[in-house]
């Protein structure tokens, strides 16, 4: 008890199986996988000549860009919150 | 004028060139690319048997997971800020 159990979940992303090991719930891992799968399909729709590796890398680039934007927004919210608390 | 220029930047990620088209600055795109490249190398270090496609997909999964965590934190900060404003 006390330690989170590590679960092994197998998910399909872009027609290949991936085993994900982590402390997240199976439903969370499935949601993350389905978002990545969908993003790969969207990028494929717009760029049908890309191979799967390039699709996956561009999906990672796209998600990293979204992550960094959110991180900036997050920092601004924290600063605003700190200001309001003073 | 007025409309953001779309720039084409070529970056190297995991030893392959990618042309990224977007309105972000070249330096921002290079930073995003280098973060993805680094994440792929980190995952490779821990799982040396993975092929490049699997590495890239797992990098996207990892980044999507970070993104969702930040999104939750962001929603909590917004709720707190709203509360403080009332």
N, CA and C atoms of all chains as a GROMACS GRO file, in nm:
protein
  516
    1UNK      N    1   0.085  -0.120   0.000
    1UNK     CA    2   0.000   0.000   0.000
    1UNK      C    3   0.088   0.125   0.000
    2UNK      N    4   0.029   0.236  -0.035
    2UNK     CA    5   0.104   0.361  -0.031
    2UNK      C    6   0.172   0.390  -0.164
    3UNK      N    7   0.232   0.288  -0.225
    3UNK     CA    8   0.293   0.312  -0.356
    3UNK      C    9   0.189   0.288  -0.465
    4UNK      N   10   0.193   0.371  -0.566
    4UNK     CA   11   0.100   0.352  -0.677
    4UNK      C   12   0.144   0.230  -0.757
    5UNK      N   13   0.048   0.146  -0.791
    5UNK     CA   14   0.075   0.029  -0.874
    5UNK      C   15   0.106   0.076  -1.017
    6UNK      N   16   0.209   0.013  -1.076
    6UNK     CA   17   0.236   0.041  -1.218
    6UNK      C   18   0.152  -0.052  -1.303
    7UNK      N   19   0.074   0.005  -1.392
    7UNK     CA   20  -0.012  -0.078  -1.477
    7UNK      C   21   0.051  -0.088  -1.617
    8UNK      N   22   0.031  -0.200  -1.682
    8UNK     CA   23   0.073  -0.216  -1.822
    8UNK      C   24  -0.053  -0.218  -1.907
    9UNK      N   25  -0.065  -0.121  -1.995
    9UNK     CA   26  -0.184  -0.113  -2.081
    9UNK      C   27  -0.137  -0.121  -2.226
   10UNK      N   28  -0.206  -0.200  -2.307
   10UNK     CA   29  -0.174  -0.201  -2.450
   10UNK      C   30  -0.279  -0.122  -2.526
   11UNK      N   31  -0.232  -0.025  -2.604
   11UNK     CA   32  -0.323   0.060  -2.682
   11UNK      C   33  -0.282   0.053  -2.828
   12UNK      N   34  -0.376   0.081  -2.917
   12UNK     CA   35  -0.345   0.089  -3.060
   12UNK      C   36  -0.334   0.234  -3.102
   13UNK      N   37  -0.221   0.269  -3.163
   13UNK     CA   38  -0.207   0.404  -3.216
   13UNK      C   39  -0.162   0.391  -3.361
   14UNK      N   40  -0.242   0.447  -3.451
   14UNK     CA   41  -0.212   0.441  -3.594
   14UNK      C   42  -0.183   0.297  -3.637
   15UNK      N   43  -0.271   0.209  -3.592
   15UNK     CA   44  -0.270   0.067  -3.633
   15UNK      C   45  -0.151  -0.015  -3.582
   16UNK      N   46  -0.080   0.036  -3.480
   16UNK     CA   47   0.025  -0.046  -3.419
   16UNK      C   48   0.001  -0.051  -3.269
   17UNK      N   49   0.031  -0.166  -3.206
   17UNK     CA   50   0.010  -0.177  -3.062
   17UNK      C   51   0.127  -0.118  -2.982
   18UNK      N   52   0.097  -0.050  -2.875
   18UNK     CA   53   0.198   0.005  -2.785
   18UNK      C   54   0.165  -0.036  -2.642
   19UNK      N   55   0.265  -0.084  -2.570
   19UNK     CA   56   0.244  -0.114  -2.429
   19UNK      C   57   0.294   0.004  -2.348
   20UNK      N   58   0.204   0.064  -2.273
   20UNK     CA   59   0.238   0.181  -2.192
   20UNK      C   60   0.242   0.136  -2.046
   21UNK      N   61   0.353   0.167  -1.981
   21UNK     CA   62   0.366   0.133  -1.840
   21UNK      C   63   0.362   0.263  -1.761
   22UNK      N   64   0.274   0.269  -1.663
   22UNK     CA   65   0.268   0.393  -1.587
   22UNK      C   66   0.173   0.382  -1.470
   23UNK      N   67   0.168   0.490  -1.394
   23UNK     CA   68   0.082   0.491  -1.276
   23UNK      C   69  -0.055   0.551  -1.308
   24UNK      N   70  -0.072   0.598  -1.432
   24UNK     CA   71  -0.201   0.656  -1.469
   24UNK      C   72  -0.306   0.546  -1.483
   25UNK      N   73  -0.432   0.583  -1.476
   25UNK     CA   74  -0.539   0.484  -1.492
   25UNK      C   75  -0.546   0.439  -1.638
   26UNK      N   76  -0.600   0.318  -1.656
   26UNK     CA   77  -0.615   0.264  -1.792
   26UNK      C   78  -0.699   0.359  -1.878
   27UNK      N   79  -0.803   0.417  -1.820
   27UNK     CA   80  -0.890   0.503  -1.901
   27UNK      C   81  -0.815   0.631  -1.942
   28UNK      N   82  -0.730   0.682  -1.853
   28UNK     CA   83  -0.651   0.801  -1.888
   28UNK      C   84  -0.554   0.768  -2.001
   29UNK      N   85  -0.484   0.656  -1.989
   29UNK     CA   86  -0.388   0.617  -2.093
   29UNK      C   87  -0.458   0.598  -2.227
   30UNK      N   88  -0.578   0.537  -2.222
   30UNK     CA   89  -0.653   0.517  -2.347
   30UNK      C   90  -0.693   0.650  -2.409
   31UNK      N   91  -0.728   0.747  -2.324
   31UNK     CA   92  -0.766   0.878  -2.377
   31UNK      C   93  -0.646   0.947  -2.442
   32UNK      N   94  -0.530   0.943  -2.374
   32UNK     CA   95  -0.408   1.004  -2.429
   32UNK      C   96  -0.376   0.939  -2.564
   33UNK      N   97  -0.382   0.806  -2.568
   33UNK     CA   98  -0.350   0.733  -2.692
   33UNK      C   99  -0.447   0.773  -2.804
   34UNK      N  100  -0.574   0.788  -2.770
   34UNK     CA  101  -0.670   0.818  -2.875
   34UNK      C  102  -0.651   0.961  -2.926
   35UNK      N  103  -0.607   1.052  -2.839
   35UNK     CA  104  -0.578   1.189  -2.884
   35UNK      C  105  -0.458   1.190  -2.980
   36UNK      N  106  -0.355   1.112  -2.947
   36UNK     CA  107  -0.237   1.104  -3.035
   36UNK      C  108  -0.276   1.040  -3.168
   37UNK      N  109  -0.351   0.931  -3.162
   37UNK     CA  110  -0.398   0.864  -3.283
   37UNK      C  111  -0.475   0.961  -3.373
   38UNK      N  112  -0.565   1.040  -3.311
   38UNK     CA  113  -0.646   1.133  -3.388
   38UNK      C  114  -0.561   1.242  -3.452
   39UNK      N  115  -0.463   1.294  -3.375
   39UNK     CA  116  -0.376   1.399  -3.428
   39UNK      C  117  -0.296   1.345  -3.546
   40UNK      N  118  -0.248   1.219  -3.536
   40UNK     CA  119  -0.173   1.160  -3.647
   40UNK      C  120  -0.262   1.149  -3.771
   41UNK      N  121  -0.387   1.108  -3.750
   41UNK     CA  122  -0.480   1.097  -3.865
   41UNK      C  123  -0.510   1.234  -3.926
   42UNK      N  124  -0.523   1.336  -3.840
   42UNK     CA  125  -0.548   1.472  -3.892
   42UNK      C  126  -0.430   1.520  -3.976
   43UNK      N  127  -0.308   1.498  -3.924
   43UNK     CA  128  -0.189   1.545  -3.999
   43UNK      C  129  -0.176   1.464  -4.129
   44UNK      N  130  -0.208   1.335  -4.123
   44UNK     CA  131  -0.205   1.253  -4.244
   44UNK      C  132  -0.304   1.304  -4.349
   45UNK      N  133  -0.424   1.344  -4.305
   45UNK     CA  134  -0.524   1.398  -4.398
   45UNK      C  135  -0.468   1.516  -4.477
   46UNK      N  136  -0.393   1.603  -4.405
   46UNK     CA  137  -0.342   1.724  -4.467
   46UNK      C  138  -0.212   1.700  -4.544
   47UNK      N  139  -0.144   1.589  -4.516
   47UNK     CA  140  -0.012   1.562  -4.577
   47UNK      C  141   0.000   1.413  -4.605
   48UNK      N  142  -0.068   1.369  -4.710
   48UNK     CA  143  -0.081   1.225  -4.732
   48UNK      C  144   0.048   1.157  -4.774
   49UNK      N  145   0.149   1.234  -4.809
   49UNK     CA  146   0.276   1.173  -4.854
   49UNK      C  147   0.368   1.138  -4.737
   50UNK      N  148   0.334   1.182  -4.615
   50UNK     CA  149   0.427   1.160  -4.502
   50UNK      C  150   0.425   1.015  -4.454
   51UNK      N  151   0.544   0.962  -4.425
   51UNK     CA  152   0.549   0.827  -4.367
   51UNK      C  153   0.514   0.834  -4.218
   52UNK      N  154   0.495   0.717  -4.159
   52UNK     CA  155   0.444   0.711  -4.021
   52UNK      C  156   0.540   0.777  -3.921
   53UNK      N  157   0.671   0.760  -3.941
   53UNK     CA  158   0.767   0.823  -3.849
   53UNK      C  159   0.753   0.974  -3.854
   54UNK      N  160   0.749   1.029  -3.976
   54UNK     CA  161   0.737   1.175  -3.989
   54UNK      C  162   0.604   1.223  -3.929
   55UNK      N  163   0.497   1.148  -3.955
   55UNK     CA  164   0.367   1.182  -3.895
   55UNK      C  165   0.375   1.189  -3.743
   56UNK      N  166   0.440   1.087  -3.685
   56UNK     CA  167   0.449   1.081  -3.539
   56UNK      C  168   0.536   1.195  -3.485
   57UNK      N  169   0.648   1.223  -3.554
   57UNK     CA  170   0.735   1.333  -3.509
   57UNK      C  171   0.660   1.465  -3.517
   58UNK      N  172   0.587   1.487  -3.627
   58UNK     CA  173   0.514   1.613  -3.641
   58UNK      C  174   0.401   1.622  -3.538
   59UNK      N  175   0.344   1.509  -3.502
   59UNK     CA  176   0.242   1.507  -3.396
   59UNK      C  177   0.306   1.548  -3.264
   60UNK      N  178   0.426   1.498  -3.238
   60UNK     CA  179   0.498   1.536  -3.115
   60UNK      C  180   0.531   1.685  -3.117
   61UNK      N  181   0.575   1.736  -3.232
   61UNK     CA  182   0.611   1.878  -3.245
   61UNK      C  183   0.488   1.965  -3.218
   62UNK      N  184   0.379   1.926  -3.279
   62UNK     CA  185   0.252   1.997  -3.264
   62UNK      C  186   0.206   2.001  -3.117
   63UNK      N  187   0.215   1.885  -3.053
   63UNK     CA  188   0.172   1.874  -2.913
   63UNK      C  189   0.266   1.952  -2.822
   64UNK      N  190   0.397   1.947  -2.852
   64UNK     CA  191   0.495   2.022  -2.773
   64UNK      C  192   0.469   2.172  -2.785
   65UNK      N  193   0.431   2.215  -2.904
   65UNK     CA  194   0.400   2.356  -2.924
   65UNK      C  195   0.277   2.396  -2.840
   66UNK      N  196   0.174   2.314  -2.842
   66UNK     CA  197   0.055   2.339  -2.759
   66UNK      C  198   0.092   2.341  -2.611
   67UNK      N  199   0.180   2.248  -2.572
   67UNK     CA  200   0.224   2.238  -2.433
   67UNK      C  201   0.293   2.368  -2.389
   68UNK      N  202   0.382   2.420  -2.475
   68UNK     CA  203   0.457   2.540  -2.439
   68UNK      C  204   0.366   2.662  -2.428
   69UNK      N  205   0.265   2.668  -2.517
   69UNK     CA  206   0.169   2.780  -2.511
   69UNK      C  207   0.093   2.776  -2.379
   70UNK      N  208   0.051   2.656  -2.342
   70UNK     CA  209  -0.024   2.637  -2.218
   70UNK      C  210   0.064   2.671  -2.097
   71UNK      N  211   0.193   2.639  -2.107
   71UNK     CA  212   0.286   2.665  -1.999
   71UNK      C  213   0.302   2.816  -1.976
   72UNK      N  214   0.306   2.890  -2.086
   72UNK     CA  215   0.313   3.037  -2.077
   72UNK      C  216   0.186   3.092  -2.012
   73UNK      N  217   0.072   3.041  -2.058
   73UNK     CA  218  -0.058   3.084  -2.004
   73UNK      C  219  -0.063   3.056  -1.854
   74UNK      N  220  -0.013   2.938  -1.820
   74UNK     CA  221  -0.007   2.893  -1.681
   74UNK      C  222   0.075   2.989  -1.594
   75UNK      N  223   0.190   3.029  -1.645
   75UNK     CA  224   0.279   3.120  -1.570
   75UNK      C  225   0.210   3.254  -1.550
   76UNK      N  226   0.138   3.300  -1.654
   76UNK     CA  227   0.066   3.427  -1.645
   76UNK      C  228  -0.046   3.418  -1.541
   77UNK      N  229  -0.117   3.306  -1.540
   77UNK     CA  230  -0.224   3.286  -1.441
   77UNK      C  231  -0.168   3.285  -1.299
   78UNK      N  232  -0.056   3.217  -1.282
   78UNK     CA  233   0.007   3.211  -1.148
   78UNK      C  234   0.050   3.349  -1.102
   79UNK      N  235   0.105   3.427  -1.195
   79UNK     CA  236   0.150   3.563  -1.160
   79UNK      C  237   0.030   3.649  -1.120
   80UNK      N  238  -0.078   3.634  -1.196
   80UNK     CA  239  -0.200   3.712  -1.169
   80UNK      C  240  -0.258   3.674  -1.032
   81UNK      N  241  -0.257   3.547  -1.004
   81UNK     CA  242  -0.310   3.495  -0.878
   81UNK      C  243  -0.228   3.548  -0.760
   82UNK      N  244  -0.097   3.551  -0.780
   82UNK     CA  245  -0.008   3.600  -0.675
   82UNK      C  246  -0.033   3.748  -0.649
   83UNK      N  247  -0.056   3.820  -0.759
   83UNK     CA  248  -0.082   3.963  -0.751
   83UNK      C  249  -0.212   3.987  -0.672
   84UNK      N  250  -0.315   3.908  -0.703
   84UNK     CA  251  -0.445   3.926  -0.636
   84UNK      C  252  -0.437   3.892  -0.488
   85UNK      N  253  -0.344   3.804  -0.455
   85UNK     CA  254  -0.331   3.762  -0.316
   85UNK      C  255  -0.259   3.866  -0.231
   86UNK      N  256  -0.188   3.959  -0.298
   86UNK     CA  257  -0.117   4.062  -0.221
   86UNK      C  258  -0.206   4.184  -0.190
   87UNK      N  259   0.095   4.369  -4.488
   87UNK     CA  260   0.104   4.398  -4.345
   87UNK      C  261  -0.023   4.351  -4.274
   88UNK      N  262  -0.013   4.336  -4.144
   88UNK     CA  263  -0.132   4.299  -4.069
   88UNK      C  264  -0.146   4.149  -4.055
   89UNK      N  265  -0.125   4.077  -4.164
   89UNK     CA  266  -0.129   3.932  -4.153
   89UNK      C  267   0.008   3.880  -4.116
   90UNK      N  268   0.005   3.779  -4.029
   90UNK     CA  269   0.133   3.719  -3.991
   90UNK      C  270   0.191   3.642  -4.109
   91UNK      N  271   0.317   3.662  -4.137
   91UNK     CA  272   0.384   3.587  -4.244
   91UNK      C  273   0.401   3.443  -4.202
   92UNK      N  274   0.376   3.351  -4.294
   92UNK     CA  275   0.405   3.210  -4.266
   92UNK      C  276   0.550   3.183  -4.304
   93UNK      N  277   0.624   3.132  -4.210
   93UNK     CA  278   0.766   3.104  -4.235
   93UNK      C  279   0.784   2.954  -4.256
   94UNK      N  280   0.878   2.916  -4.339
   94UNK     CA  281   0.916   2.776  -4.358
   94UNK      C  282   1.052   2.757  -4.294
   95UNK      N  283   1.058   2.673  -4.194
   95UNK     CA  284   1.184   2.649  -4.124
   95UNK      C  285   1.217   2.501  -4.136
   96UNK      N  286   1.341   2.470  -4.166
   96UNK     CA  287   1.381   2.329  -4.167
   96UNK      C  288   1.462   2.300  -4.042
   97UNK      N  289   1.417   2.199  -3.968
   97UNK     CA  290   1.486   2.160  -3.845
   97UNK      C  291   1.524   2.013  -3.853
   98UNK      N  292   1.623   1.973  -3.776
   98UNK     CA  293   1.660   1.832  -3.768
   98UNK      C  294   1.606   1.772  -3.639
   99UNK      N  295   1.532   1.663  -3.652
   99UNK     CA  296   1.485   1.592  -3.532
   99UNK      C  297   1.522   1.446  -3.549
  100UNK      N  298   1.598   1.397  -3.456
  100UNK     CA  299   1.642   1.257  -3.459
  100UNK      C  300   1.703   1.223  -3.596
  101UNK      N  301   1.791   1.312  -3.639
  101UNK     CA  302   1.870   1.292  -3.761
  101UNK      C  303   1.791   1.293  -3.892
  102UNK      N  304   1.669   1.346  -3.888
  102UNK     CA  305   1.596   1.363  -4.014
  102UNK      C  306   1.548   1.507  -4.024
  103UNK      N  307   1.548   1.563  -4.146
  103UNK     CA  308   1.503   1.702  -4.161
  103UNK      C  309   1.351   1.713  -4.170
  104UNK      N  310   1.296   1.814  -4.107
  104UNK     CA  311   1.152   1.842  -4.113
  104UNK      C  312   1.132   1.987  -4.150
  105UNK      N  313   1.044   2.013  -4.244
  105UNK     CA  314   1.011   2.151  -4.277
  105UNK      C  315   0.883   2.186  -4.204
  106UNK      N  316   0.892   2.286  -4.119
  106UNK     CA  317   0.777   2.328  -4.040
  106UNK      C  318   0.728   2.461  -4.096
  107UNK      N  319   0.599   2.466  -4.126
  107UNK     CA  320   0.541   2.590  -4.177
  107UNK      C  321   0.451   2.646  -4.069
  108UNK      N  322   0.472   2.772  -4.035
  108UNK     CA  323   0.386   2.828  -3.930
  108UNK      C  324   0.414   2.974  -3.910
  109UNK      N  325   0.336   3.032  -3.820
  109UNK     CA  326   0.351   3.175  -3.794
  109UNK      C  327   0.443   3.202  -3.675
  110UNK      N  328   0.491   3.096  -3.612
  110UNK     CA  329   0.582   3.113  -3.498
  110UNK      C  330   0.719   3.159  -3.548
  111UNK      N  331   0.798   3.219  -3.459
  111UNK     CA  332   0.932   3.262  -3.498
  111UNK      C  333   1.022   3.142  -3.520
  112UNK      N  334   1.126   3.163  -3.600
  112UNK     CA  335   1.222   3.055  -3.626
  112UNK      C  336   1.283   3.004  -3.497
  113UNK      N  337   1.313   3.095  -3.405
  113UNK     CA  338   1.378   3.052  -3.280
  113UNK      C  339   1.281   2.968  -3.196
  114UNK      N  340   1.152   3.002  -3.198
  114UNK     CA  341   1.054   2.922  -3.124
  114UNK      C  342   1.043   2.781  -3.184
  115UNK      N  343   1.035   2.775  -3.316
  115UNK     CA  344   1.023   2.645  -3.383
  115UNK      C  345   1.147   2.560  -3.354
  116UNK      N  346   1.264   2.624  -3.356
  116UNK     CA  347   1.388   2.550  -3.327
  116UNK      C  348   1.388   2.497  -3.184
  117UNK      N  349   1.334   2.575  -3.090
  117UNK     CA  350   1.327   2.530  -2.951
  117UNK      C  351   1.233   2.410  -2.938
  118UNK      N  352   1.115   2.420  -3.001
  118UNK     CA  353   1.018   2.310  -2.996
  118UNK      C  354   1.083   2.183  -3.054
  119UNK      N  355   1.148   2.198  -3.168
  119UNK     CA  356   1.211   2.083  -3.234
  119UNK      C  357   1.318   2.022  -3.144
  120UNK      N  358   1.396   2.106  -3.078
  120UNK     CA  359   1.504   2.051  -2.996
  120UNK      C  360   1.448   1.981  -2.871
  121UNK      N  361   1.334   2.028  -2.820
  121UNK     CA  362   1.271   1.958  -2.706
  121UNK      C  363   1.220   1.820  -2.749
  122UNK      N  364   1.163   1.812  -2.870
  122UNK     CA  365   1.113   1.683  -2.920
  122UNK      C  366   1.233   1.589  -2.945
  123UNK      N  367   1.336   1.642  -3.008
  123UNK     CA  368   1.457   1.564  -3.034
  123UNK      C  369   1.514   1.507  -2.903
  124UNK      N  370   1.519   1.593  -2.800
  124UNK     CA  371   1.575   1.550  -2.672
  124UNK      C  372   1.490   1.441  -2.608
  125UNK      N  373   1.356   1.458  -2.616
  125UNK     CA  374   1.265   1.359  -2.557
  125UNK      C  375   1.282   1.225  -2.628
  126UNK      N  376   1.297   1.228  -2.761
  126UNK     CA  377   1.317   1.103  -2.835
  126UNK      C  378   1.446   1.035  -2.791
  127UNK      N  379   1.552   1.115  -2.772
  127UNK     CA  380   1.680   1.057  -2.728
  127UNK      C  381   1.670   0.999  -2.586
  128UNK      N  382   1.596   1.069  -2.500
  128UNK     CA  383   1.576   1.018  -2.363
  128UNK      C  384   1.502   0.884  -2.365
  129UNK      N  385   1.395   0.877  -2.446
  129UNK     CA  386   1.316   0.752  -2.452
  129UNK      C  387   1.401   0.641  -2.515
  130UNK      N  388   1.482   0.677  -2.613
  130UNK     CA  389   1.572   0.578  -2.674
  130UNK      C  390   1.672   0.523  -2.572
  131UNK      N  391   1.726   0.614  -2.489
  131UNK     CA  392   1.822   0.571  -2.386
  131UNK      C  393   1.762   0.461  -2.298
  132UNK      N  394   1.633   0.480  -2.262
  132UNK     CA  395   1.568   0.388  -2.170
  132UNK      C  396   1.514   0.264  -2.240
  133UNK      N  397   1.497   0.272  -2.373
  133UNK     CA  398   1.437   0.160  -2.448
  133UNK      C  399   1.509   0.147  -2.582
  134UNK      N  400   1.628   0.090  -2.579
  134UNK     CA  401   1.712   0.095  -2.698
  134UNK      C  402   1.664   0.006  -2.812
  135UNK      N  403   1.566  -0.082  -2.784
  135UNK     CA  404   1.518  -0.171  -2.889
  135UNK      C  405   1.408  -0.107  -2.975
  136UNK      N  406   1.359   0.012  -2.936
  136UNK     CA  407   1.247   0.071  -3.010
  136UNK      C  408   1.290   0.130  -3.144
  137UNK      N  409   1.211   0.106  -3.249
  137UNK     CA  410   1.241   0.170  -3.378
  137UNK      C  411   1.198   0.316  -3.373
  138UNK      N  412   1.238   0.391  -3.474
  138UNK     CA  413   1.216   0.536  -3.473
  138UNK      C  414   1.067   0.573  -3.469
  139UNK      N  415   0.985   0.496  -3.542
  139UNK     CA  416   0.841   0.526  -3.541
  139UNK      C  417   0.784   0.512  -3.400
  140UNK      N  418   0.819   0.399  -3.334
  140UNK     CA  419   0.768   0.377  -3.198
  140UNK      C  420   0.819   0.486  -3.103
  141UNK      N  421   0.948   0.521  -3.118
  141UNK     CA  422   1.005   0.629  -3.036
  141UNK      C  423   0.926   0.758  -3.054
  142UNK      N  424   0.896   0.789  -3.180
  142UNK     CA  425   0.826   0.915  -3.209
  142UNK      C  426   0.684   0.911  -3.152
  143UNK      N  427   0.617   0.797  -3.168
  143UNK     CA  428   0.480   0.785  -3.115
  143UNK      C  429   0.482   0.797  -2.963
  144UNK      N  430   0.577   0.731  -2.898
  144UNK     CA  431   0.584   0.738  -2.752
  144UNK      C  432   0.620   0.879  -2.704
  145UNK      N  433   0.699   0.950  -2.784
  145UNK     CA  434   0.731   1.089  -2.752
  145UNK      C  435   0.603   1.174  -2.759
  146UNK      N  436   0.522   1.147  -2.862
  146UNK     CA  437   0.394   1.219  -2.874
  146UNK      C  438   0.301   1.186  -2.757
  147UNK      N  439   0.298   1.059  -2.718
  147UNK     CA  440   0.213   1.015  -2.605
  147UNK      C  441   0.256   1.085  -2.476
  148UNK      N  442   0.385   1.084  -2.454
  148UNK     CA  443   0.445   1.147  -2.337
  148UNK      C  444   0.412   1.297  -2.330
  149UNK      N  445   0.428   1.363  -2.443
  149UNK     CA  446   0.403   1.507  -2.449
  149UNK      C  447   0.254   1.536  -2.431
  150UNK      N  448   0.170   1.451  -2.491
  150UNK     CA  449   0.024   1.468  -2.477
  150UNK      C  450  -0.016   1.452  -2.329
  151UNK      N  451   0.047   1.358  -2.261
  151UNK     CA  452   0.018   1.338  -2.119
  151UNK      C  453   0.057   1.463  -2.038
  152UNK      N  454   0.176   1.517  -2.065
  152UNK     CA  455   0.219   1.640  -1.998
  152UNK      C  456   0.122   1.754  -2.027
  153UNK      N  457   0.078   1.760  -2.155
  153UNK     CA  458  -0.014   1.866  -2.196
  153UNK      C  459  -0.145   1.858  -2.117
  154UNK      N  460  -0.199   1.737  -2.104
  154UNK     CA  461  -0.326   1.721  -2.033
  154UNK      C  462  -0.315   1.755  -1.885
  155UNK      N  463  -0.201   1.720  -1.824
  155UNK     CA  464  -0.179   1.754  -1.683
  155UNK      C  465  -0.178   1.905  -1.664
  156UNK      N  466  -0.108   1.972  -1.755
  156UNK     CA  467  -0.098   2.117  -1.749
  156UNK      C  468  -0.235   2.181  -1.771
  157UNK      N  469  -0.314   2.119  -1.858
  157UNK     CA  470  -0.447   2.171  -1.889
  157UNK      C  471  -0.537   2.165  -1.765
  158UNK      N  472  -0.525   2.056  -1.691
  158UNK     CA  473  -0.601   2.042  -1.566
  158UNK      C  474  -0.558   2.148  -1.465
  159UNK      N  475  -0.423   2.166  -1.452
  159UNK     CA  476  -0.369   2.265  -1.359
  159UNK      C  477  -0.419   2.404  -1.397
  160UNK      N  478  -0.420   2.427  -1.527
  160UNK     CA  479  -0.466   2.554  -1.581
  160UNK      C  480  -0.612   2.583  -1.545
  161UNK      N  481  -0.696   2.481  -1.558
  161UNK     CA  482  -0.838   2.496  -1.526
  161UNK      C  483  -0.855   2.526  -1.378
  162UNK      N  484  -0.774   2.460  -1.294
  162UNK     CA  485  -0.781   2.483  -1.150
  162UNK      C  486  -0.738   2.626  -1.116
  163UNK      N  487  -0.633   2.674  -1.183
  163UNK     CA  488  -0.586   2.812  -1.160
  163UNK      C  489  -0.693   2.913  -1.201
  164UNK      N  490  -0.758   2.887  -1.315
  164UNK     CA  491  -0.862   2.978  -1.362
  164UNK      C  492  -0.979   2.982  -1.265
  165UNK      N  493  -1.015   2.865  -1.212
  165UNK     CA  494  -1.126   2.858  -1.116
  165UNK      C  495  -1.090   2.934  -0.989
  166UNK      N  496  -0.966   2.918  -0.943
  166UNK     CA  497  -0.921   2.986  -0.822
  166UNK      C  498  -0.921   3.138  -0.842
  167UNK      N  499  -0.876   3.178  -0.959
  167UNK     CA  500  -0.869   3.321  -0.992
  167UNK      C  501  -1.010   3.381  -0.994
  168UNK      N  502  -1.101   3.307  -1.049
  168UNK     CA  503  -1.240   3.352  -1.058
  168UNK      C  504  -1.299   3.367  -0.918
  169UNK      N  505  -1.267   3.271  -0.834
  169UNK     CA  506  -1.312   3.270  -0.695
  169UNK      C  507  -1.260   3.393  -0.620
  170UNK      N  508  -1.132   3.421  -0.641
  170UNK     CA  509  -1.069   3.534  -0.571
  170UNK      C  510  -1.126   3.667  -0.617
  171UNK      N  511  -1.174   3.667  -0.743
  171UNK     CA  512  -1.227   3.792  -0.798
  171UNK      C  513  -1.368   3.822  -0.746
  172UNK      N  514  -1.433   3.721  -0.690
  172UNK     CA  515  -1.570   3.742  -0.639
  172UNK      C  516  -1.568   3.787  -0.492
   0.00000   0.00000   0.00000
